[in-house]
């Protein structure tokens, strides 16, 4: 539940960061091996959404002027998201995937760079397909089920619902 996540985040922030009301970053959670918390954050709509829901201050600062126009920065941010989303390194993440991961900043940057197809071509990546989006949805559904202690086998209805609306939590809740 969100309450349990809030307790875990505040405890982590107090012990690891020294500030109980600060939202930990993905990097801080990964370095501490807290992938379970990271998965829950993604399931609840991403870092920005969870921070807002729990009243936590975001520790990350706004990117400096010109950050998103630098192709090196765009490539690094895309690579980080490919890894986080479990995508192949040659596949561009879709905007719905990025939004669900709480990366509306990256979605805006992609739009400003001419859109997904143009940026994918510029970076030498394959544009996202329904297949890559479906694989992501299946992976997220498995992750949410694992986090909630639910059986891993899923029906095609569950997986179809997850890949159609991008909401693993809805598909998981229907399965219960």
Secondary structure, 3 states (H helix, E strand, C coil): CHHHHHHHHHHHHHHHHCCCCEECCHHHHHHCCCHHHHHHHHHCCCHHHHHHHHCCEECCCCCCCCHHHCHHHHHHHHHHHHHHHCCCCCECCCHHHHHHCCCHHHHHHHHHCCCHHHHHHHHCCECCCHHHHHHHHHHHHHHHHHHHCCCCCCCHHHHHHHHHHCCHHHHHHHHC
